[in-house]
Amino acid sequence: MRLLPIFAGHWIGFSHGAAMCAAEGMDVAEFGETIASLSPMFADDLRHVGRAIEGNRFADPQSTIRSVGVDITRLLEIADDLNINTAFPAFASDLFRNATDAGYGAEEHCAIVKVMRAR
């Protein structure tokens, strides 16, 4: 079950990107090839995130919750402009906004786990 959130996020994120591509008249299969070519980068990022979360090391960020939150807010605006479903970026935007509001904005983007741990 612990892998299901990874797969769900992967499927939702890819599908959202595919909807953006289709709305802009781009080839979705080509988008899939582009994402597949980024696999090594994703692997490196996941290793980094895993180590940061395990060690509770969020103070020396590669990117911050605040900066990622700004990017995701822009993604929400783009989805709205393209007239595609905004549920995924709205969900992500809310999580990053909650983390910023909780005082974690300057921390590593994976410090979002702190708001995910809380109920």
TILUMTOR-889915 format. One line per field, with one value per residue (C-alpha): y, z, x; residue number from 1. Coordinates in steps of 0.25 Angstrom, whole numbers. Layout:
py	c(Y:...)
pz	c(Z:...)
px	c(X:...)
num	c(NUM:...)
//
This chain:
py	c(0:10:10:13:28:29:22:30:43:38:35:48:57:50:51:65:68:60:68:81:76:72:85:92:83:75:60:53:41:50:56:41:39:52:48:34:41:48:35:36:50:46:34:44:53:42:37:52:53:40:44:58:52:41:50:61:70:82:94:94:93:90:97:102:100:114:114:101:106:118:109:100:113:116:102:104:117:110:99:109:117:104:100:87:81:88:78:73:86:92:80:82:97:95:86:95:107:100:97:111:116:106:113:103:112:114:99:88:85:71:77:77:63:71:76:62:56:64:62)
pz	c(0:2:-12:-16:-13:-22:-34:-32:-32:-44:-51:-47:-50:-64:-68:-64:-72:-84:-83:-83:-96:-103:-100:-106:-118:-114:-116:-103:-107:-109:-96:-90:-97:-91:-77:-79:-82:-69:-61:-56:-51:-44:-37:-32:-27:-20:-13:-8:-3:4:11:15:21:28:34:36:28:22:25:13:2:-13:-15:-4:-1:-4:-18:-22:-17:-26:-38:-34:-33:-47:-51:-46:-53:-66:-64:-63:-75:-83:-78:-72:-59:-48:-37:-36:-36:-26:-17:-18:-17:-4:2:-1:4:17:18:16:26:36:35:26:14:14:16:6:-3:3:17:12:19:32:28:23:36:43:44)
px	c(0:12:15:0:2:14:7:-6:2:10:-3:-10:2:5:-10:-11:1:-5:-18:-9:-2:-15:-21:-9:-9:3:6:3:11:23:21:21:35:40:36:41:55:55:54:69:66:53:61:72:61:54:67:70:56:56:69:64:51:58:68:58:68:60:69:78:68:70:57:47:33:30:37:30:17:18:20:8:0:4:1:-13:-15:-10:-20:-31:-27:-26:-40:-36:-39:-32:-34:-20:-12:-23:-20:-5:-6:-14:-3:8:0:-3:12:16:5:11:24:31:32:48:50:53:41:39:37:22:23:21:7:4:7:-2:-17)
num	c(1:2:3:4:5:6:7:8:9:10:11:12:13:14:15:16:17:18:19:20:21:22:23:24:25:26:27:28:29:30:31:32:33:34:35:36:37:38:39:40:41:42:43:44:45:46:47:48:49:50:51:52:53:54:55:56:57:58:59:60:61:62:63:64:65:66:67:68:69:70:71:72:73:74:75:76:77:78:79:80:81:82:83:84:85:86:87:88:89:90:91:92:93:94:95:96:97:98:99:100:101:102:103:104:105:106:107:108:109:110:111:112:113:114:115:116:117:118:119)
//
